[in-house]
Amino acid sequence: MIVSKFGGTSLADARQIKKAAAIVRQSPERSVVVVSAPGKRSAEDEKITDILISCHALASEGRDIVDRFSLVRERYTAIAADLGIATDLAPVLEEVERDIRGGADRNAVVSRGEYLGAHLVASYLGYEFADAAEMIRFADETTIDTGATDELIRKRLSPAQRYVEPGFYGAHADGRVQLFSRGGSDISAALIARALGATVYENWTDVSGMLSADPRIVENPAPISRVSYREV
Ligand code: ASP
């Protein structure tokens, strides 16, 4: 089986999600899909993760989040409508907004970007949503309990099923949500791939291949056909 991870830019809006879903459907082996929260749609746009971080910061200073949070609500509502799926995220969005106002923990708040996005992608693909909090177990703020994580993943994900899992967070044994550092969905997917003994772990992003320079700065940079992890 293949574990496929899609980054935030690849899931930034319904058009991007449709592209990612088409890739997933190309191979029956792609049975576990790990997603980041919706990212930037353009250079000026904001990542959902950054908006949630700022909502939490505003609330902790006692300031109003109504305008900032409406950006979160609008983004998910528009994606669901554009994908034509019936998933009603309104109650979850309301709960998240209430939690932020109520002083919820930053980890819990920020993780909702991936959580909500994974629900949308799962519903569009017709795959089951499998929550990272049930599978990725932290031993402390910065360390994964790898033994428990392997066991929880193998128990939760059956080989015959297809799943969408939110990246970027897990939980402590007492249920408290814990985030990885930024960009951490890559690690979430790697943990799943390892626990399930996947034949391939694919990490999809919005630019094909690896280029010798940033294509936004250098015109037509040459692709690099082979590269080691160390060089990357
Ligand atoms: N959404 C998170 C971030 O912006 C995690 C990730 O994309 O992997 O860092």
Residues whose N, C-alpha, C, O or C-beta is under 5 A from the ligand:
A	BS01	LIG	G8 S36 A37 T49 F168 R182 G183 G184 S185 D186
